[in-house]
Amino acid sequence: MAHIVVIGAGQAGSSCVTKLRSEGFDGDITLIGAEPVPPYQRPPLSKAYLLGEMPKDRLFLRPAAFYDEQNISLTLSTIAKSINAKAQAVHLDDDSTLHYDHLVLCTGSTPNRLPAKIGGALDGVFTVRSLDDADRMAPAFTEGKNLLIIGGGYIGLEAAAVARKRGMHVTLVEMADRILQRVAAPETSDYFRALHKEHGVDLREGVGLDTLLGDTHVTGAKLSDGTELALDYAIVGVGITPVTHLAETAGLACINGIATDTYGRTSDPQIWAAGDCATCHFGEAELRIESVGNAIDQAETVACNLMGAQKPYHPKPWFWSDQYDCKLQIAGLNIGYTDVYKRIDADTGAQSHWYYKGDTLIAVDAMNDPRNYMIGKRLIEAGKSPAPAAITDPATDMKALLKP
C-alpha cells in the first residue's frame, strides 16, 4: 500500500492530506508537525487571537479527532532532520525513520530575526509567526506599555493596530521610504499611514533600528537617526524566509524556495512541495506567493496530482489584512505595474486602487470595499481590463464591467 508523508503541519500540509482523503486516496498518510498542536490558522494570531477575541480551539483547522477519523497519522512535536531521497526515507529527531512512496514538503517559512549583537536575543523582543509567539506576546499587550515595531509591512501594521487597541504607546519604524513599499503602491501606503496616525501610532519612515538596549530584557532602542526610545517590548516584522534546508540537503533544486514544476513536483519526481516554502509559476515568473489562499490551492493541486490528475497549478492570488475597523482585500499580484487608478465611494468612503500594467488590469487593493474587491477579482481571473476612465468614474456601474 502506498505511503504519502507530508512534512509540515500548517495550512498547506493540512490541506494536502485532507484533499487526498476526499479524493479517495486509501493508502497510508503521515503528517509531521514540529509544534505540539494540530494544524491551525496563522492570520488571526496577529489580530483576533492576540486581542483575545478568538479562543484557541477556534484556531484549529480541524479538530484533532478528524485526523483519527480519516486514518491520517498526525505526528506532532516531531522534527524531520533529514531526507534520504535515494532510499525514499525521512529521518526524524527521535531517531526513527519513515519510508515513503511520495513525500510532500510543506515546511513553510520562518520570520526573519534581528542579530543578537543588536539586541535580537533580548527578552521582550517578539516575532509573530506561531501560536507560541502569540501566547508569549499576549501578556505584554497591556495599557500604557511602550512598544517598538520594526518593519512597516502587514504584520507590523496589524500588530500596531492591536497594540493601540490595547492602549499601548506604539512607535513603528520602517527603514524604506514608506510603509508597504515592497507590496503596495504609494496610494495604499498613504491610506494606511493616515489610518495609523489617526489612531495614535508614532510612525517613522526612512528610519531604521541601530540597536536595542538592555542587559537581559529590552529597555530601549537607538534608531538610525540617533533618536533613543524607552521601551518595554519590541516586535520584529521584517519579512520571512522559506524553510528549505531539508530540501537543499536532499539535493533538490532551490531558488528562493523549493523549485517546483507546474504540477507541484520538485526536481525529484517522488518529492512535491506546496505553500510558503515552494515556488509556483505565475505567467512567465517563477515565484513564491505567501498567502493562505496559495497554501490551500497549491497543496490541493499537489494532492490531486498525487492521485494522477496531471493538473497544472494556476495561482489566483488573493490576500487580506485587518487593521482597526479597516478590512483590506487584495486580488491579483501588482508585480510590474505601471499605473494605479483610485476609486472612492463618496457616500461610504470605501476606496479601491486598481493596478494596471500598460492596458492590462493585474491587481486591486480594496479598503472596506468588498463589492469592488470581488468585481476586481473576477475581472482579473477572466482576463478583462476595463478602461481606467470607467474605473475612476463614480457613475460607472461596476458590476456591468463583468458582462461579456
C-alpha positions as CSV (number, residue, x, y, z in Angstrom):
1,M,0.0,0.0,0.0
2,A,1.4,3.4,-1.0
3,H,2.6,5.7,1.8
4,I,2.5,9.5,1.4
5,V,4.4,11.5,4.0
6,V,3.8,15.2,4.4
7,I,6.3,17.3,6.3
8,G,4.8,20.5,7.8
9,A,1.5,20.6,9.7
10,G,0.4,24.0,8.7
11,Q,-2.2,25.3,6.3
12,A,-0.6,23.6,3.2
13,G,0.1,20.3,5.0
14,S,-3.4,20.1,6.4
15,S,-5.0,21.0,3.0
16,C,-2.9,18.3,1.2
17,V,-3.8,15.4,3.5
18,T,-7.5,16.4,3.7
19,K,-7.7,16.6,-0.1
20,L,-6.0,13.3,-0.5
21,R,-8.7,11.6,1.6
22,S,-11.6,13.5,-0.1
23,E,-10.2,12.4,-3.5
24,G,-10.3,8.8,-2.4
25,F,-6.7,8.0,-1.6
26,D,-6.8,4.9,0.6
27,G,-3.1,4.4,1.3
28,D,-1.2,5.4,4.4
29,I,-0.8,9.2,5.2
30,T,1.6,10.6,7.8
31,L,1.5,14.3,8.6
32,I,4.6,15.5,10.6
33,G,4.4,18.7,12.6
34,A,7.1,20.3,14.8
35,E,4.5,22.0,17.1
36,P,2.6,20.2,19.8
37,V,-0.9,21.2,18.5
38,P,-2.9,20.3,15.4
39,P,-2.7,22.5,12.2
40,Y,-4.1,25.9,12.9
41,Q,-4.8,29.3,11.2
42,R,-2.0,31.8,11.4
43,P,-3.6,35.1,10.3
44,P,-5.7,35.5,13.5
45,L,-2.5,35.3,15.6
46,S,-1.7,38.9,14.9
47,K,-5.3,40.0,15.0
48,A,-8.3,38.4,16.8
49,Y,-6.4,35.9,18.8
50,L,-3.9,38.4,20.1
51,L,-6.8,40.7,21.1
52,G,-8.4,37.8,23.0
53,E,-11.4,37.8,20.7
54,M,-10.8,34.3,19.4
55,P,-10.4,31.3,21.7
56,K,-7.6,28.8,20.9
57,D,-9.8,26.0,19.9
58,R,-11.3,28.1,17.1
59,L,-7.8,28.5,15.6
60,F,-7.6,24.8,14.7
61,L,-8.3,24.0,11.1
62,R,-9.9,20.6,12.1
63,P,-10.5,19.0,15.5
64,A,-7.8,16.6,16.5
65,A,-10.3,13.7,16.1
66,F,-10.7,14.4,12.4
67,Y,-7.2,13.0,11.7
68,D,-8.0,9.8,13.5
69,E,-11.4,9.5,11.7
70,Q,-9.6,10.0,8.4
71,N,-6.9,7.5,9.2
72,I,-4.2,10.2,9.0
73,S,-1.2,9.6,11.3
74,L,-0.8,13.1,12.8
75,T,2.7,13.1,14.3
76,L,3.2,16.2,16.4
77,S,6.2,17.7,18.4
78,T,8.4,16.0,15.8
79,I,11.1,17.4,13.6
80,A,12.2,15.9,10.3
81,K,16.0,16.0,10.5
82,S,17.0,14.8,7.0
83,I,15.7,13.2,3.8
84,N,17.5,10.3,2.0
85,A,16.0,10.8,-1.4
86,K,17.7,7.7,-2.8
87,A,16.2,5.5,-0.1
88,Q,12.9,7.4,0.0
89,A,13.3,7.9,3.7
90,V,12.8,10.7,6.3
91,H,14.9,10.6,9.4
92,L,13.1,12.1,12.5
93,D,14.5,13.7,15.6
94,D,13.6,10.6,17.7
95,D,16.0,8.6,15.6
96,S,13.1,6.8,13.8
97,T,12.8,6.6,10.0
98,L,9.8,6.8,7.8
99,H,9.8,5.3,4.3
100,Y,7.6,7.0,1.7
101,D,6.4,6.4,-1.8
102,H,5.8,10.1,-2.2
103,L,6.9,13.0,0.0
104,V,5.3,16.4,0.2
105,L,7.3,19.3,1.7
106,C,5.0,21.9,3.3
107,T,7.7,23.3,5.6
108,G,6.5,26.9,5.4
109,S,8.6,29.9,6.3
110,T,10.3,31.4,9.4
111,P,10.3,35.0,10.5
112,N,13.5,37.0,10.0
113,R,15.1,37.9,13.3
114,L,17.4,40.6,14.5
115,P,21.1,39.6,15.1
116,A,21.9,39.1,18.8
117,K,24.6,41.7,18.6
118,I,22.0,44.4,18.1
119,G,19.7,43.0,20.8
120,G,17.7,40.5,18.9
121,A,18.0,37.9,21.6
122,L,16.8,40.1,24.5
123,D,13.7,39.1,26.4
124,G,10.7,41.1,25.4
125,V,11.6,41.0,21.7
126,F,9.0,39.1,19.7
127,T,8.2,37.8,16.2
128,V,4.7,37.0,15.1
129,R,4.5,33.6,13.3
130,S,3.5,30.8,15.6
131,L,0.9,30.1,18.3
132,D,3.7,30.1,20.8
133,D,4.8,33.5,19.6
134,A,1.3,34.9,20.2
135,D,0.9,33.2,23.6
136,R,4.2,34.7,24.8
137,M,3.3,38.1,23.4
138,A,-0.2,38.4,24.7
139,P,0.6,39.2,28.4
140,A,2.9,42.1,27.1
141,F,0.0,43.8,25.4
142,T,-1.1,45.9,28.3
143,E,-2.2,49.5,28.6
144,G,0.5,52.1,29.0
145,K,3.4,50.0,27.9
146,N,5.9,51.3,25.3
147,L,6.2,49.1,22.2
148,L,8.5,49.5,19.2
149,I,7.6,47.8,16.0
150,I,10.4,47.3,13.5
151,G,9.0,46.9,10.0
152,G,6.1,48.5,8.2
153,G,4.7,45.5,6.3
154,Y,1.3,44.0,7.0
155,I,2.5,42.0,10.1
156,G,3.9,45.1,11.7
157,L,0.9,47.3,10.9
158,E,-1.5,44.6,12.2
159,A,0.4,44.3,15.4
160,A,0.4,48.1,15.7
161,A,-3.4,48.2,15.4
162,V,-3.8,45.5,18.1
163,A,-1.4,47.3,20.4
164,R,-3.2,50.6,20.1
165,K,-6.5,48.9,20.8
166,R,-4.8,47.6,24.0
167,G,-3.8,51.1,24.9
168,M,-0.1,50.7,24.3
169,H,2.2,53.5,23.2
170,V,3.4,52.4,19.8
171,T,6.3,53.6,17.7
172,L,6.7,51.9,14.3
173,V,9.9,52.4,12.2
174,E,10.3,51.5,8.6
175,M,13.7,51.7,7.0
176,A,12.3,52.2,3.5
177,D,10.9,55.5,2.3
178,R,7.4,54.4,3.0
179,I,5.4,51.6,4.7
180,L,4.3,48.7,2.5
181,Q,6.9,49.8,-0.1
182,R,7.6,46.2,-1.1
183,V,4.0,45.1,-1.6
184,A,1.8,48.1,-2.4
185,A,1.6,51.3,-4.4
186,P,2.2,54.7,-2.7
187,E,-1.6,55.3,-2.7
188,T,-2.2,52.3,-0.5
189,S,0.8,53.3,1.7
190,D,-0.8,56.8,2.1
191,Y,-4.1,55.3,3.1
192,F,-2.6,53.2,5.9
193,R,-0.2,55.8,7.0
194,A,-3.1,58.2,7.6
195,L,-5.1,55.4,9.3
196,H,-2.4,54.6,11.8
197,K,-1.5,58.2,12.6
198,E,-5.2,58.8,13.2
199,H,-5.1,56.0,15.8
200,G,-2.1,57.5,17.5
201,V,0.8,55.4,16.1
202,D,4.1,57.3,16.0
203,L,5.0,56.2,12.5
204,R,8.5,56.9,11.3
205,E,9.5,56.2,7.7
206,G,13.0,56.2,6.3
207,V,14.2,55.4,9.8
208,G,15.8,52.1,10.8
209,L,16.9,50.4,14.0
210,D,20.5,50.9,15.1
211,T,20.4,48.7,18.2
212,L,18.1,47.5,21.0
213,L,19.2,48.3,24.5
214,G,19.1,46.3,27.7
215,D,21.0,43.7,29.7
216,T,18.6,40.8,29.6
217,H,15.2,42.4,28.8
218,V,14.8,45.1,26.2
219,T,14.6,48.6,27.8
220,G,15.2,50.9,24.9
221,A,16.3,51.4,21.3
222,K,18.6,53.6,19.4
223,L,17.3,54.4,15.9
224,S,19.3,55.2,12.8
225,D,18.6,58.9,13.1
226,G,20.2,59.0,16.6
227,T,16.9,59.0,18.5
228,E,16.7,56.9,21.6
229,L,13.4,55.5,22.9
230,A,12.5,53.9,26.2
231,L,10.8,50.6,25.7
232,D,9.0,47.7,27.4
233,Y,8.8,45.5,24.4
234,A,9.7,45.3,20.7
235,I,8.2,43.3,17.7
236,V,10.3,42.4,14.7
237,G,8.3,42.3,11.5
238,V,10.9,42.3,8.8
239,G,9.8,39.6,6.5
240,I,10.0,35.8,6.3
241,T,12.4,33.2,4.8
242,P,11.2,30.0,3.2
243,V,12.3,26.9,5.1
244,T,14.3,24.9,2.6
245,H,17.2,23.3,4.5
246,L,15.7,19.8,4.2
247,A,15.2,20.2,0.5
248,E,18.7,21.6,0.0
249,T,20.4,18.8,1.9
250,A,18.3,16.3,0.0
251,G,19.8,17.7,-3.3
252,L,16.5,19.4,-4.5
253,A,16.7,22.5,-6.7
254,C,16.0,25.6,-4.6
255,I,15.8,29.2,-5.8
256,N,14.2,31.5,-3.2
257,G,12.2,28.5,-2.2
258,I,11.9,24.9,-3.3
259,A,11.6,24.9,-7.1
260,T,8.5,23.1,-8.4
261,D,7.1,22.4,-11.9
262,T,3.6,23.4,-12.9
263,Y,2.2,20.3,-11.1
264,G,4.0,21.0,-7.8
265,R,6.7,18.3,-8.3
266,T,10.3,19.1,-7.3
267,S,13.5,18.1,-9.1
268,D,13.0,14.7,-7.5
269,P,9.9,13.0,-9.1
270,Q,8.9,11.4,-5.8
271,I,9.0,14.7,-3.8
272,W,6.5,17.5,-4.1
273,A,6.2,20.9,-2.4
274,A,3.5,23.5,-1.6
275,G,2.9,26.6,0.4
276,D,5.3,29.4,1.6
277,C,8.3,27.2,1.1
278,A,7.6,26.4,-2.6
279,T,7.8,28.3,-5.8
280,C,5.0,28.3,-8.4
281,H,4.6,29.6,-11.9
282,F,2.7,32.8,-12.4
283,G,2.7,33.8,-16.1
284,E,6.3,33.9,-17.1
285,A,7.5,34.3,-13.5
286,E,8.6,31.6,-11.0
287,L,8.0,32.9,-7.5
288,R,6.6,32.2,-4.1
289,I,3.2,33.5,-3.0
290,E,3.0,34.0,0.7
291,S,-0.7,33.6,1.4
292,V,-3.3,31.3,2.9
293,G,-5.1,31.1,-0.4
294,N,-2.0,29.9,-2.2
295,A,-1.1,27.4,0.5
296,I,-4.6,25.8,0.2
297,D,-4.8,25.8,-3.6
298,Q,-1.3,24.7,-4.3
299,A,-1.5,21.9,-1.7
300,E,-4.8,20.7,-3.0
301,T,-3.4,20.7,-6.6
302,V,-0.5,18.6,-5.4
303,A,-2.9,16.2,-3.7
304,C,-4.9,15.8,-6.9
305,N,-1.7,15.2,-8.9
306,L,-0.5,12.6,-6.4
307,M,-3.7,10.8,-7.5
308,G,-2.7,11.1,-11.1
309,A,-4.7,14.2,-12.2
310,Q,-1.8,15.9,-14.1
311,K,-3.4,19.2,-13.2
312,P,-1.3,22.3,-13.7
313,Y,-1.4,24.8,-10.9
314,H,-2.6,28.3,-12.0
315,P,-2.5,30.6,-9.0
316,K,-5.3,33.1,-8.4
317,P,-3.7,35.3,-5.7
318,W,-5.8,36.9,-3.0
319,F,-4.8,38.4,0.3
320,W,-6.3,40.3,3.2
321,S,-5.4,42.4,6.3
322,D,-7.5,43.7,9.2
323,Q,-6.4,46.9,10.8
324,Y,-8.7,48.8,13.3
325,D,-12.0,48.9,11.5
326,C,-10.5,48.6,8.0
327,K,-10.5,45.4,6.1
328,L,-8.0,45.4,3.2
329,Q,-8.7,42.8,0.5
330,I,-6.2,42.3,-2.4
331,A,-6.8,40.4,-5.6
332,G,-4.0,39.6,-8.1
333,L,-0.3,40.5,-8.0
334,N,0.9,44.0,-8.7
335,I,4.3,42.9,-10.0
336,G,5.5,45.3,-12.7
337,Y,2.5,47.7,-12.6
338,T,2.8,50.9,-14.5
339,D,-0.2,52.9,-13.3
340,V,-2.6,53.0,-10.3
341,Y,-6.1,54.3,-10.5
342,K,-8.1,55.2,-7.5
343,R,-11.9,54.8,-7.0
344,I,-13.6,56.3,-3.9
345,D,-17.2,56.0,-2.8
346,A,-18.3,59.5,-1.8
347,D,-21.0,58.2,0.5
348,T,-19.2,55.4,2.4
349,G,-15.5,56.4,2.0
350,A,-14.8,52.9,0.6
351,Q,-11.7,53.1,-1.5
352,S,-10.0,50.8,-4.1
353,H,-6.8,51.1,-6.0
354,W,-6.6,49.4,-9.4
355,Y,-3.2,48.4,-10.7
356,Y,-2.5,48.3,-14.5
357,K,0.5,47.0,-16.4
358,G,0.0,49.0,-19.6
359,D,-3.6,48.4,-20.6
360,T,-3.9,45.2,-18.5
361,L,-5.6,45.1,-15.1
362,I,-3.4,43.0,-12.8
363,A,-4.4,43.7,-9.2
364,V,-6.8,45.6,-6.9
365,D,-6.4,46.8,-3.3
366,A,-9.8,47.4,-1.7
367,M,-10.2,49.1,1.6
368,N,-13.7,48.4,3.2
369,D,-14.9,47.8,-0.3
370,P,-15.8,44.1,-0.6
371,R,-18.0,44.6,-3.6
372,N,-15.3,46.2,-5.8
373,Y,-12.8,43.7,-4.5
374,M,-15.0,40.8,-5.8
375,I,-15.6,42.6,-9.1
376,G,-11.9,43.3,-9.5
377,K,-11.0,39.6,-8.6
378,R,-13.5,38.3,-11.2
379,L,-12.2,40.7,-13.9
380,I,-8.6,39.7,-13.3
381,E,-9.4,36.0,-13.4
382,A,-11.5,36.5,-16.6
383,G,-8.6,38.4,-18.2
384,K,-10.8,41.5,-18.6
385,S,-9.3,45.0,-18.4
386,P,-11.8,47.9,-18.2
387,A,-10.7,51.3,-19.4
388,P,-9.2,53.2,-16.4
389,A,-11.7,56.1,-17.1
390,A,-14.5,53.7,-16.3
391,I,-12.9,52.6,-13.0
392,T,-12.4,56.2,-11.8
393,D,-15.8,57.5,-12.9
394,P,-18.2,57.4,-9.8
395,A,-21.1,57.0,-12.1
396,T,-19.8,53.7,-13.5
397,D,-21.9,50.6,-12.8
398,M,-19.0,48.4,-11.8
399,K,-20.9,45.2,-11.9
400,A,-21.7,45.9,-15.6
401,L,-18.0,45.7,-16.3
402,L,-18.3,41.9,-15.8
403,K,-20.7,41.4,-18.7
404,P,-19.3,39.9,-21.9
